[in-house]
Structures are given as C-alpha cells and as structure tokens.
C-alpha cells in the first residue's frame, strides 16, 4: 500500500544533531579524541554549523592541541562575531596558545557583550592568571564573585587568584563559599587540599611568599603555549568503532523517518543489515576500550 505523502523531513539535520549529541556525550565522559573524530566530517560538510565548530574547539583543547582549537574557535566567531560562547572558546584557545593579550581581549569583549555572566568573568580572570597578571586577575574575580555570589565555579576561581596573590586564608574562605553553594564541588575540594598541603610548608613570611609565588607561576602558560599530548595508539580502534556506531544509529533513525513519513518503502533486509553493523560496532568499541 502506498504511504500518504507528507512533508519531507530534514534528514541531514537529524543526523547532524545526533552526531553533535554523541560528541557532547563523549566530551563529558572524557573521550575528546573520539569526539574530534566525529566532529571533523561534520564541519567539513557543514562549515556554517557554529555548534559543531565550538564542540571541536573544546575537543582540541582537551587534547592539548591549541592551534587546532584556535582554528575551530575562530571559525565559530566568524559565523557569530558577537557570540559570547565563541568569544569564550576563542579566549580559552588563545590562552592555551600562550597568546595572552588576545585571550584577555576576547574574554573582556565577551564580558562586555554579556555583562555579569559568571562564566565569562571566570574566563577573563583565568586569562589574566595565565598571563601572570595576578593582581588584575584577583580584582576582576573579586568583583565578579561579589556580583555573581551564587556561582560556585567563580568562587573557586577567586580562591585560586587569592592564593596566587599570597592570601591563603582568604582563598580558603572563597573555596568554603563554593562548597556551601555546591557541596562536594570537586575543584573547591582539590584547591583546599592544595592549600592545606602548602600551609604545612609555610613557617614565616618568606616561605609564604615563596610558596604562593610558586603557585602563581604554575598557573602561567608560556608564550609557546601548552605542550601537545600524543593520542594513545590503543584508542584508534575504539575511535573508529564509535564513529561507525554513531553513523549506523543515525542511519537507522533516518530509515525510520523515511519509512513512516515519506512514500519511500525501506527494504527490511537493509534495516537488518544496519542493525547487525550497529551491534558489531558497539561490541568492537567495548572490546577496544577494555584492551586500552
């Protein structure tokens, strides 16, 4: 029986959204390499997709590939010249590249575009810390933490700046505020452990200056940027299997839409073949991760 014709669904759009969701999940679970593998063909086929470029920039940053991250973030900013999310990632990529003035400018521009945004204020402060401008960073983050007193991440960033400025007690208070806002906040707890360990080495004013200066220096990123980290060889099969799995899932959804919403009759043998390929890809990905 012929199916009733209707509006043709945006099949390409559905598949892209699936891939972007998959890439986002991979980034959340710490598999940035697999996310980058998924995103590369998306931006190749759809260079106007801002979300894909932003996810790709984030993936490259997590892989410690600042040049590639900056390229992706710039593409997003070209598409959305005043987009605060694009400005955020452009700033982060410039910081990772050791190009601090550009990072600070991008973050400051983002704060101007969206005043009071705690995430952008934190980026501005961290860009200053990476440049070694501790006093300015503390001032920016102090004002932000007072305004956005509800944001735990901003309180943590302020605590980091306070410790770098030689004020461990004030830093401890800032991290305490973050934990009061979000009990179990991992970064706040990590920073408090760092402060506790440092305090055991502080015996006088001289040691206080030395230890907090060492901490401030550890936050600096040199002009050449962060060193790249090689991708583990054991992850290659897992990357490939994940890509195949994502494509198969997207294909199954597209076939389902075509079968129900259009006059096209999808052969059951094709659906069965893709189901088998999906299962095989899933098994291959699981086995590869166990071996890795």
Phi, psi and omega per residue, in radians:
X1 nan 2.373 -3.099
X2 -1.317 2.326 -3.136
X3 -1.305 2.627 3.141
X4 -1.238 2.220 -3.129
X5 -1.174 2.563 3.102
X6 -2.593 -2.974 3.134
X7 -1.185 2.321 -3.138
X8 -1.260 2.207 -3.120
X9 -1.212 2.753 3.085
X10 -1.408 1.466 -3.034
X11 -1.116 -0.775 -3.134
X12 -1.076 -0.694 3.136
X13 -1.121 -0.706 3.119
X14 -1.103 -0.785 -3.124
X15 -1.120 -0.708 3.132
X16 -1.101 -0.772 3.141
X17 -1.084 -0.663 3.093
X18 -1.089 -0.780 -3.131
X19 -1.151 -0.692 3.118
X20 -1.157 -0.697 3.086
X21 -1.099 -0.725 3.123
X22 -1.123 -0.738 3.125
X23 -1.122 -0.708 3.098
X24 -1.090 -0.717 3.107
X25 -1.129 -0.688 3.114
X26 -1.112 -0.693 3.121
X27 -1.141 -0.724 3.135
X28 -1.101 -0.626 -3.112
X29 -1.526 0.119 3.056
X30 1.451 0.340 -3.138
X31 -1.933 1.162 -3.057
X32 -1.150 -0.596 -3.141
X33 -1.082 -0.753 3.115
X34 -1.170 -0.650 3.106
X35 -1.089 -0.766 3.131
X36 -1.092 -0.660 3.113
X37 -1.090 -0.708 3.122
X38 -1.203 -0.653 -2.989
X39 -1.404 -0.490 -3.074
X40 -0.960 -0.854 3.119
X41 -1.198 -0.450 3.140
X42 -1.152 -0.851 -3.137
X43 -1.222 -0.444 3.076
X44 -1.181 -0.708 -3.111
X45 -1.499 -0.488 -3.102
X46 -2.272 1.285 -3.084
X47 -1.147 -0.168 3.098
X48 -1.657 0.149 -3.109
X49 -1.518 1.765 -3.075
X50 -1.107 -0.782 -3.096
X51 -1.047 -0.681 3.135
X52 -1.144 -0.738 3.108
X53 -1.091 -0.712 -3.125
X54 -1.164 -0.734 3.084
X55 -1.107 -0.662 3.134
X56 -1.175 -0.690 3.082
X57 -1.061 -0.772 3.120
X58 -1.086 -0.740 -3.139
X59 -1.088 -0.786 -3.132
X60 -1.147 -0.604 3.092
X61 -1.131 -0.742 3.127
X62 -1.175 -0.452 3.073
X63 -1.488 0.037 -3.100
X64 1.017 0.873 3.078
X65 -2.154 1.288 -2.987
X66 -1.104 -0.608 -3.128
X67 -1.121 -0.797 3.118
X68 -1.157 -0.657 3.115
X69 -1.106 -0.750 -3.137
X70 -1.136 -0.688 3.111
X71 -1.069 -0.790 3.136
X72 -1.143 -0.758 -3.124
X73 -1.140 -0.657 3.101
X74 -1.137 -0.674 3.072
X75 -1.023 -0.757 3.129
X76 -1.114 -0.709 -3.123
X77 -1.198 -0.587 3.073
X78 -1.108 -0.615 3.135
X79 -1.340 -0.565 3.113
X80 -2.296 1.433 -3.012
X81 -1.016 -0.445 -3.137
X82 -2.003 0.273 -3.119
X83 -1.249 2.158 -3.076
X84 -1.197 -0.555 3.118
X85 -1.198 -0.707 3.091
X86 -1.142 -0.711 3.112
X87 -1.109 -0.665 3.119
X88 -1.035 -0.872 -3.065
X89 -1.310 -0.516 3.019
X90 -1.103 -0.777 3.107
X91 -1.069 -0.801 -3.137
X92 -1.075 -0.699 -3.128
X93 -1.219 -0.672 3.077
X94 -1.108 -0.713 3.097
X95 -1.041 -0.844 -3.133
X96 -1.099 -0.464 3.121
X97 -1.463 -0.115 -3.105
X98 1.384 0.257 3.140
X99 -1.754 1.389 -2.870
X100 -1.254 -0.681 -3.131
X101 -1.084 -0.717 3.100
X102 -1.148 -0.674 3.128
X103 -1.118 -0.767 -3.134
X104 -1.161 -0.712 3.132
X105 -1.103 -0.780 -3.137
X106 -1.112 -0.739 3.139
X107 -1.160 -0.729 3.121
X108 -1.113 -0.687 3.098
X109 -1.101 -0.722 3.090
X110 -1.058 -0.712 3.110
X111 -1.130 -0.586 3.097
X112 -1.227 -0.681 3.137
X113 -1.182 -0.604 -3.106
X114 -2.379 1.357 -3.070
X115 -1.049 2.398 3.093
X116 1.495 -0.032 3.116
X117 -1.207 1.972 -3.036
X118 -1.112 -0.557 -3.138
X119 -1.160 -0.709 3.125
X120 -1.248 -0.625 3.079
X121 -1.112 -0.749 3.092
X122 -1.067 -0.748 3.113
X123 -1.060 -0.717 3.103
X124 -1.062 -0.820 -3.140
X125 -1.117 -0.727 -3.125
X126 -1.235 -0.547 3.056
X127 -1.113 -0.691 3.097
X128 -1.177 -0.718 3.109
X129 -1.090 -0.729 3.137
X130 -1.137 -0.446 3.112
X131 -1.512 -0.071 -3.130
X132 1.476 0.191 -3.121
X133 -1.681 1.236 -2.977
X134 -1.139 -0.789 -3.096
X135 -1.056 -0.780 3.106
X136 -1.127 -0.713 -3.135
X137 -1.076 -0.773 -3.134
X138 -1.099 -0.685 -3.132
X139 -1.154 -0.778 3.130
X140 -1.103 -0.791 -3.090
X141 -1.265 -0.554 3.086
X142 -1.110 -0.803 3.123
X143 -1.119 -0.714 3.134
X144 -1.156 -0.728 -3.125
X145 -1.168 -0.537 3.086
X146 -1.259 -0.724 -3.137
X147 -1.242 -0.919 -3.122
X148 -1.709 1.055 -3.058
X149 -1.136 -0.193 -3.104
X150 -1.551 -0.105 -3.009
X151 -1.747 1.978 -3.083
X152 -1.187 -0.694 -3.122
X153 -1.071 -0.669 3.136
X154 -1.204 -0.633 3.071
X155 -1.093 -0.692 3.113
X156 -1.129 -0.787 3.127
X157 -1.054 -0.686 3.101
X158 -1.132 -0.698 3.099
X159 -1.071 -0.690 3.099
X160 -1.074 -0.780 -3.138
X161 -1.143 -0.661 3.126
X162 -1.116 -0.752 3.121
X163 -1.141 -0.725 3.099
X164 -1.100 -0.499 3.136
X165 -1.475 0.047 3.095
X166 1.542 0.444 -3.108
X167 -2.188 1.267 -3.068
X168 -1.118 -0.603 -3.138
X169 -1.167 -0.760 3.087
X170 -1.136 -0.634 3.101
X171 -1.101 -0.738 3.117
X172 -1.053 -0.703 3.128
X173 -1.117 -0.708 -3.141
X174 -1.110 -0.755 3.116
X175 -1.176 -0.571 3.064
X176 -1.111 -0.676 3.093
X177 -1.124 -0.670 3.107
X178 -1.090 -0.734 3.139
X179 -1.212 -0.539 3.074
X180 -1.174 -0.613 3.109
X181 -1.314 -0.728 -3.119
X182 -2.358 1.546 3.128
X183 -0.974 2.351 -3.129
X184 1.484 0.162 3.123
X185 -0.991 2.049 -2.969
X186 -1.150 -0.734 -3.111
X187 -1.189 -0.652 3.108
X188 -1.125 -0.763 3.128
X189 -1.123 -0.684 3.129
X190 -1.119 -0.740 3.135
X191 -1.184 -0.626 3.094
X192 -1.145 -0.656 3.073
X193 -1.142 -0.682 3.110
X194 -1.091 -0.773 -3.142
X195 -1.120 -0.746 -3.141
X196 -1.055 -0.722 3.119
X197 -1.166 -0.668 -3.136
X198 -1.195 -0.671 -3.102
X199 -1.089 -0.477 3.104
X200 -1.198 -0.379 -3.139
X201 -1.689 -0.176 -3.126
X202 -1.524 2.030 -3.117
X203 -2.107 -0.300 3.132
X204 -2.764 -3.106 -3.097
X205 -1.103 -0.648 -3.128
X206 -1.126 -0.777 3.136
X207 -1.193 -0.559 3.081
X208 -1.078 -0.837 -3.140
X209 -1.095 -0.770 -3.096
X210 -1.103 -0.806 -3.064
X211 -1.212 -0.735 -3.132
X212 -1.261 -0.558 3.046
X213 -1.146 -0.671 3.087
X214 -1.088 -0.693 3.119
X215 -1.147 -0.785 3.120
X216 -1.043 -0.697 3.139
X217 -1.150 -0.577 3.135
X218 -1.178 -0.354 3.124
X219 -1.477 -0.310 -3.116
X220 -1.235 2.535 3.036
X221 -2.007 2.198 -3.070
X222 -1.161 2.900 -3.080
X223 -1.004 -0.544 -3.133
X224 -1.348 -0.144 -3.135
X225 1.530 -3.128 -3.113
X226 -1.314 2.610 3.112
X227 -1.307 2.429 3.120
X228 -1.273 2.595 3.105
X229 -1.894 2.200 3.137
X230 -1.161 2.492 3.110
X231 -1.298 2.386 3.139
X232 -1.137 2.372 -3.107
X233 -1.132 -0.525 -3.093
X234 -1.175 -0.250 -3.102
X235 -1.537 -0.069 -3.051
X236 -1.100 -0.845 3.134
X237 -1.113 -0.698 3.124
X238 -1.103 -0.706 3.101
X239 -1.040 -0.870 -3.087
X240 -1.104 -0.769 -3.138
X241 -1.116 -0.652 3.124
X242 -1.140 -0.722 3.111
X243 -1.083 -0.821 -3.141
X244 -1.067 -0.742 3.138
X245 -1.064 -0.809 -3.126
X246 -1.089 -0.745 3.135
X247 -1.124 -0.719 3.135
X248 -1.127 -0.742 3.108
X249 -1.081 -0.764 3.111
X250 -1.090 -0.707 3.139
X251 -1.110 -0.702 3.116
X252 -1.087 -0.745 3.125
X253 -1.132 -0.729 3.136
X254 -1.101 -0.759 3.118
X255 -1.087 -0.675 3.105
X256 -1.097 -0.725 3.118
X257 -1.144 -0.771 3.132
X258 -1.071 -0.694 -3.089
X259 -1.193 -0.624 -3.051
X260 -1.653 -0.536 -2.991
X261 -1.878 -0.035 -3.132
X262 -2.342 2.925 3.112
X263 -1.262 -0.123 -3.074
X264 -1.222 2.303 3.089
X265 -1.729 2.069 -3.086
X266 -1.548 2.153 3.131
X267 -1.070 2.368 -3.132
X268 -1.138 -0.516 3.133
X269 -1.134 -0.611 3.113
X270 -1.168 -0.774 3.115
X271 -1.070 -0.753 -3.137
X272 -1.113 -0.715 3.128
X273 -1.079 -0.756 -3.137
X274 -1.193 -0.624 3.074
X275 -1.063 -0.751 3.116
X276 -1.115 -0.737 3.128
X277 -1.121 -0.651 3.126
X278 -1.109 -0.801 3.123
X279 -1.096 -0.718 3.131
X280 -1.123 -0.736 3.131
X281 -1.124 -0.700 3.132
X282 -1.106 -0.769 3.124
X283 -1.118 -0.720 3.133
X284 -1.106 -0.704 -3.140
X285 -1.136 -0.745 -3.141
X286 -1.120 -0.796 -3.138
X287 -1.128 -0.689 -3.125
X288 -1.146 -0.667 3.129
X289 -1.193 -0.629 3.110
X290 -1.147 -0.699 3.114
X291 -1.210 -0.583 3.130
X292 -1.285 nan nan
